[in-house]
Amino acid sequence: MDPQHHTGTPPHARPPPPNGDFSPILTVFFIFIAVISLIIIPSSSSIQNSLSILHQVPEGHVGVYWRGGALLKTITDPGFHLKLPLLTQYEPVQVTLQTDQVRDIPCGTKGGVMINFEKIEVVNRLRKDYVYETLINYGVNYDNTWIYDKIHHEINQFCSSHSLQQVYIDVFDQIDEKMKEALQVDCTRYAPGIEIISVRVTKPTIPESIRRNFEQMEEERTKVLIAVERQKVVEKESETTKKMAISEAEKNANVSKILMEQKLMEKDSARRQQEIENQMYMAHEKSLADAAFYRVMKEAEANKLKLTPEFLELKFIEAIADNTKIFFGDKVPNMVLDQRLLGNFLQRFSGEMAKEGNLEEGPTGISEA
């Protein structure tokens, strides 16, 4: 009897022979599992990083890898890369500028007043060539140690050494720079790959009663500033009025000076004109005097040539002849006929002529009586 018919098992339900080939089925199964790991598995970062083979590093980041919990020195640039699933974990690390916001930082001032900084922003960057060194020392969340925790520590240190007036008003504008310097000093010493670009600190919140006091103080300070500015305005107006008065006085003085100089110039011009007229008059009078002198000299020379005894005798006779006076009385005056007087006159005249050298001394022809 056939054993197959004896057991009652149909021929198509029998298992394959023991020596059958299962490799194509296993290959297809593994490929199916890989596709499912890439497509179907949810996008949880830890699961996806563990099971995925192909992964993408975004721009501005680098890819770092762990195998069996150990950080690998392999660092990949942005783009698509391959890794071993389940064995290698992948994490993108940003190497461009990033802003970490630290919120709700309570601190106590030097006077014991509790204040709270709602938000402090820290702009920082991890240098690409220090990624491995930084992650192996401080992990992927390196910013928790050197930014978040450090900001809390530095803010508390700063507040504890300053009063509320200083923190809230006087040195508030210096907090940004002081925080930046404090963070950068420790990062440079312990984590040189972290570069602190800037720190932005918001105004802290203070108790309401103290805030009202500060507001009142600010109002009073504003009133004082307004009074000071008003005083400055009044002083400027007074100074302007004074300058205008000085300018007006200087202008009047300059005008008076110009008028005085003009009058002096007119007087000087008139004086020069008078001098010129006087010189002209003197020259004219001098020319007239010279002409008169010349005429008199010529007449004198002519008279000297004419003053001869004969001419004088002629003139004497003409003068006597022209005398028409009539004398009445017992005796006629004999002055005219007095030969002695006439002789004396002629002798004296002849002597003067002889001194001048124009007439020779000689007998007059008239005898003394």
C-alpha positions as CSV (number, residue, x, y, z in Angstrom):
1,M,0.0,0.0,0.0
2,D,1.2,3.5,-0.8
3,P,2.3,5.4,2.3
4,Q,0.8,8.6,1.0
5,H,-2.5,7.0,0.8
6,H,-2.0,5.4,4.1
7,T,-1.5,8.7,6.0
8,G,-4.4,10.4,4.2
9,T,-2.3,13.7,3.5
10,P,-3.0,15.3,0.1
11,P,0.0,15.6,-2.2
12,H,-0.1,19.5,-2.6
13,A,-0.1,20.0,1.2
14,R,3.2,18.2,1.8
15,P,6.2,20.3,2.9
16,P,9.0,20.9,0.5
17,P,11.9,18.6,0.5
18,P,14.5,19.3,3.2
19,N,17.1,20.3,0.7
20,G,15.0,23.2,-0.8
21,D,16.6,26.8,-1.5
22,F,15.1,29.6,0.7
23,S,17.7,32.4,-0.2
24,P,15.5,34.4,-2.6
25,I,12.7,34.5,-0.1
26,L,15.1,35.8,2.7
27,T,16.5,38.4,0.3
28,V,13.1,39.7,-0.5
29,F,12.2,39.7,3.1
30,F,15.2,41.8,4.2
31,I,14.6,44.3,1.3
32,F,11.0,44.6,2.5
33,I,12.2,45.2,6.0
34,A,14.6,47.9,4.8
35,V,11.9,49.7,2.8
36,I,9.6,49.6,5.8
37,S,12.3,51.1,8.0
38,L,12.7,54.0,5.6
39,I,9.1,54.6,4.8
40,I,6.6,53.1,7.2
41,I,8.3,53.6,10.5
42,P,7.2,56.8,12.2
43,S,9.5,59.8,12.1
44,S,10.6,59.6,15.6
45,S,14.2,60.9,15.7
46,S,15.7,58.2,17.8
47,I,13.9,55.3,16.1
48,Q,14.5,56.8,12.6
49,N,18.2,57.5,13.3
50,S,18.6,53.9,14.6
51,L,16.8,52.1,11.8
52,S,17.4,54.4,8.8
53,I,20.2,53.7,6.3
54,L,20.0,56.9,4.2
55,H,19.8,60.2,6.1
56,Q,20.1,63.9,5.2
57,V,22.3,66.5,6.9
58,P,20.6,69.9,6.6
59,E,22.4,73.1,5.5
60,G,24.1,74.9,8.4
61,H,24.6,71.6,10.3
62,V,27.2,68.8,10.3
63,G,26.4,65.1,10.9
64,V,27.9,63.3,13.9
65,Y,27.7,59.6,14.6
66,W,27.7,57.2,17.6
67,R,28.3,53.5,17.3
68,G,27.6,51.4,20.4
69,G,27.4,54.7,22.4
70,A,30.9,55.8,21.4
71,L,31.2,59.1,19.5
72,L,32.9,58.6,16.1
73,K,35.3,61.1,14.7
74,T,33.5,61.0,11.4
75,I,31.8,64.3,10.7
76,T,29.8,64.8,7.5
77,D,28.8,67.9,5.6
78,P,25.3,68.8,4.5
79,G,23.7,66.4,2.0
80,F,22.7,62.7,1.8
81,H,24.8,60.1,3.6
82,L,24.6,56.3,4.4
83,K,25.0,54.6,7.8
84,L,24.5,51.2,9.3
85,P,21.0,50.7,10.7
86,L,20.6,49.8,14.4
87,L,24.3,50.0,14.9
88,T,25.0,53.7,14.1
89,Q,23.1,56.6,15.5
90,Y,23.2,60.0,13.8
91,E,22.5,63.5,15.0
92,P,22.7,66.9,13.2
93,V,24.6,69.6,15.0
94,Q,24.2,73.3,14.0
95,V,27.4,75.2,13.2
96,T,25.9,78.5,12.1
97,L,24.6,81.3,14.3
98,Q,21.9,80.3,16.7
99,T,20.0,82.2,19.4
100,D,19.4,80.5,22.7
101,Q,16.6,82.0,24.9
102,V,17.0,81.6,28.6
103,R,13.7,82.4,30.4
104,D,12.6,83.1,34.0
105,I,15.9,83.9,35.8
106,P,15.2,84.8,39.4
107,C,17.9,86.6,41.4
108,G,18.3,88.6,44.5
109,T,19.9,92.1,44.6
110,K,22.5,93.3,47.1
111,G,19.7,94.8,49.2
112,G,17.7,91.5,49.3
113,V,15.0,92.4,46.7
114,M,14.0,89.6,44.5
115,I,13.7,90.4,40.8
116,N,13.2,88.2,37.7
117,F,14.6,88.4,34.2
118,E,11.9,87.1,31.9
119,K,14.2,86.5,28.9
120,I,17.9,86.7,28.0
121,E,18.9,85.9,24.4
122,V,22.4,84.6,23.7
123,V,23.6,84.6,20.1
124,N,26.3,81.9,19.8
125,R,28.0,79.6,17.3
126,L,29.8,76.3,17.5
127,R,32.9,76.2,15.3
128,K,33.0,73.3,12.8
129,D,36.6,72.3,13.6
130,Y,35.7,72.0,17.3
131,V,32.6,69.9,17.0
132,Y,34.1,66.5,17.9
133,E,36.1,68.0,20.9
134,T,33.0,69.8,22.2
135,L,30.6,66.9,21.9
136,I,32.9,64.4,23.4
137,N,33.4,66.6,26.5
138,Y,29.9,68.1,26.9
139,G,27.5,66.1,24.7
140,V,25.0,67.3,22.1
141,N,23.4,69.6,24.7
142,Y,26.6,71.5,25.3
143,D,24.6,74.7,25.4
144,N,22.8,73.6,28.6
145,T,26.1,73.7,30.4
146,W,27.8,76.8,28.9
147,I,24.8,79.0,28.1
148,Y,21.6,78.2,30.0
149,D,23.2,77.2,33.3
150,K,26.0,79.7,32.9
151,I,23.6,82.6,32.3
152,H,21.7,81.7,35.6
153,H,25.0,81.7,37.5
154,E,26.3,85.0,36.0
155,I,23.0,86.8,36.5
156,N,22.9,85.8,40.1
157,Q,26.5,86.8,40.7
158,F,25.8,90.2,39.1
159,C,22.7,90.9,41.1
160,S,24.2,89.9,44.4
161,S,27.0,92.4,44.0
162,H,24.7,95.3,42.9
163,S,21.8,97.2,44.4
164,L,18.4,97.4,42.8
165,Q,19.0,101.0,41.7
166,Q,22.1,99.9,39.9
167,V,20.7,96.7,38.3
168,Y,17.4,98.4,37.3
169,I,18.7,101.8,36.2
170,D,22.3,102.8,36.7
171,V,24.3,99.9,35.2
172,F,21.5,98.1,33.3
173,D,23.0,99.2,30.0
174,Q,26.3,97.4,31.0
175,I,24.7,94.0,31.7
176,D,24.7,92.8,28.1
177,E,28.5,93.4,27.7
178,K,29.3,92.0,31.1
179,M,27.3,88.8,30.4
180,K,29.0,88.4,27.0
181,E,32.5,88.8,28.5
182,A,31.7,86.4,31.4
183,L,30.4,83.7,29.1
184,Q,33.2,84.1,26.5
185,V,36.0,83.9,29.1
186,D,34.9,80.5,30.5
187,C,34.0,79.2,27.0
188,T,37.5,80.2,25.7
189,R,39.1,78.4,28.7
190,Y,37.0,75.2,28.8
191,A,35.1,75.0,25.5
192,P,37.0,76.9,22.9
193,G,34.7,75.8,20.1
194,I,31.8,77.9,21.5
195,E,31.8,81.5,20.3
196,I,29.6,84.0,22.1
197,I,28.5,86.7,19.6
198,S,26.1,88.9,21.7
199,V,23.8,88.9,24.7
200,R,20.5,90.7,24.9
201,V,19.0,91.2,28.4
202,T,15.4,92.4,28.9
203,K,14.4,94.7,31.6
204,P,13.8,92.7,34.8
205,T,10.4,92.7,36.6
206,I,10.5,94.1,40.1
207,P,7.9,94.3,42.9
208,E,5.0,96.6,42.1
209,S,5.5,98.9,45.1
210,I,9.2,99.5,44.2
211,R,8.3,100.0,40.6
212,R,5.9,102.8,41.5
213,N,8.6,104.4,43.6
214,F,10.9,104.3,40.6
215,E,8.2,105.7,38.4
216,Q,7.7,108.6,40.9
217,M,11.5,109.1,41.1
218,E,11.6,109.2,37.3
219,E,8.8,111.7,37.2
220,E,10.6,114.0,39.7
221,R,13.8,113.6,37.7
222,T,11.9,114.4,34.6
223,K,10.5,117.6,36.2
224,V,14.0,118.5,37.4
225,L,15.3,118.0,33.9
226,I,12.5,120.1,32.4
227,A,13.3,122.9,34.9
228,V,17.0,122.7,34.0
229,E,16.2,122.7,30.3
230,R,13.8,125.7,30.8
231,Q,16.6,127.5,32.8
232,K,19.0,126.8,29.9
233,V,16.4,128.2,27.5
234,V,16.0,131.3,29.5
235,E,19.8,131.7,29.8
236,K,20.2,131.1,26.1
237,E,17.5,133.7,25.4
238,S,19.2,136.2,27.8
239,E,22.5,135.4,26.2
240,T,21.0,135.9,22.8
241,T,19.5,139.2,23.8
242,K,22.8,140.3,25.2
243,K,24.6,139.3,22.1
244,M,22.0,141.1,20.0
245,A,22.5,144.3,22.1
246,I,26.3,144.0,21.9
247,S,26.0,143.5,18.2
248,E,23.7,146.5,17.9
249,A,26.1,148.6,19.9
250,E,29.0,147.4,17.9
251,K,27.1,148.2,14.7
252,N,26.3,151.7,16.0
253,A,29.8,152.2,17.1
254,N,31.1,151.1,13.7
255,V,28.6,153.4,12.0
256,S,29.7,156.3,14.2
257,K,33.3,155.5,13.5
258,I,32.7,155.3,9.8
259,L,30.8,158.7,9.9
260,M,33.5,160.2,12.0
261,E,36.1,159.0,9.5
262,Q,34.0,160.3,6.7
263,K,33.8,163.7,8.4
264,L,37.6,163.7,9.1
265,M,38.2,162.8,5.5
266,E,35.9,165.6,4.4
267,K,37.7,168.0,6.7
268,D,41.1,166.8,5.5
269,S,39.9,167.1,1.9
270,A,38.7,170.6,2.6
271,R,42.0,171.5,4.4
272,R,44.0,170.2,1.4
273,Q,41.7,172.1,-0.9
274,Q,42.2,175.3,1.2
275,E,45.9,174.7,1.2
276,I,45.9,174.3,-2.5
277,E,43.8,177.5,-2.8
278,N,46.2,179.3,-0.4
279,Q,49.2,178.1,-2.4
280,M,47.5,179.3,-5.6
281,Y,46.7,182.6,-4.0
282,M,50.2,183.0,-2.6
283,A,51.6,182.1,-6.0
284,H,49.3,184.7,-7.6
285,E,50.1,187.4,-5.1
286,K,53.8,186.6,-5.3
287,S,53.6,186.9,-9.0
288,L,51.8,190.2,-8.6
289,A,54.3,191.4,-6.1
290,D,57.1,190.3,-8.3
291,A,55.5,192.1,-11.2
292,A,55.0,195.3,-9.0
293,F,58.5,195.0,-7.7
294,Y,59.8,194.6,-11.2
295,R,57.8,197.6,-12.3
296,V,58.9,199.7,-9.4
297,M,62.5,198.7,-9.9
298,K,62.2,199.6,-13.5
299,E,60.6,202.9,-12.7
300,A,63.3,203.6,-10.1
301,E,65.9,202.9,-12.7
302,A,64.1,205.1,-15.1
303,N,63.8,207.8,-12.5
304,K,67.4,207.5,-11.7
305,L,68.1,208.1,-15.3
306,K,65.7,211.0,-15.3
307,L,66.8,212.7,-12.0
308,T,69.2,215.2,-13.4
309,P,69.6,218.7,-12.1
310,E,68.0,220.1,-15.2
311,F,65.0,217.8,-14.9
312,L,64.6,218.6,-11.2
313,E,64.8,222.2,-12.0
314,L,62.2,221.8,-14.6
315,K,59.9,220.0,-12.3
316,F,60.4,222.6,-9.6
317,I,59.6,225.4,-12.0
318,E,56.5,223.5,-13.2
319,A,55.4,223.0,-9.6
320,I,55.8,226.6,-8.8
321,A,54.0,227.5,-12.0
322,D,51.1,225.3,-11.1
323,N,50.7,227.0,-7.8
324,T,47.6,229.3,-8.0
325,K,47.4,230.3,-4.4
326,I,47.0,234.0,-3.6
327,F,48.5,235.4,-0.4
328,F,47.1,238.5,1.3
329,G,49.0,240.7,3.8
330,D,51.8,243.2,4.3
331,K,54.5,240.8,3.4
332,V,54.6,238.1,0.8
333,P,56.2,234.8,2.1
334,N,59.6,234.4,0.6
335,M,59.8,230.6,1.2
336,V,59.6,229.9,-2.4
337,L,62.1,232.5,-3.4
338,D,64.5,231.7,-0.6
339,Q,67.5,230.7,-2.5
340,R,69.2,229.3,0.5
341,L,66.5,226.7,1.1
342,L,66.5,225.7,-2.5
343,G,70.3,225.4,-2.5
344,N,70.2,223.2,0.5
345,F,67.6,220.9,-1.1
346,L,69.6,220.6,-4.3
347,Q,72.9,220.0,-2.5
348,R,71.3,217.2,-0.3
349,F,69.8,215.6,-3.4
350,S,73.1,215.7,-5.3
351,G,74.8,214.1,-2.3
352,E,72.5,211.1,-2.4
353,M,72.9,210.7,-6.1
354,A,76.6,210.7,-5.7
355,K,76.5,207.9,-3.1
356,E,74.6,205.7,-5.5
357,G,77.1,206.3,-8.2
358,N,74.6,207.4,-10.8
359,L,75.6,211.2,-10.7
360,E,79.0,212.8,-10.2
361,E,79.5,215.2,-7.3
362,G,79.9,218.8,-8.6
363,P,78.7,222.4,-8.2
364,T,75.0,222.8,-8.4
365,G,75.2,226.2,-10.0
366,I,73.1,227.7,-7.2
367,S,75.0,229.9,-4.7
368,E,74.0,230.0,-1.1
369,A,72.7,233.4,-0.1
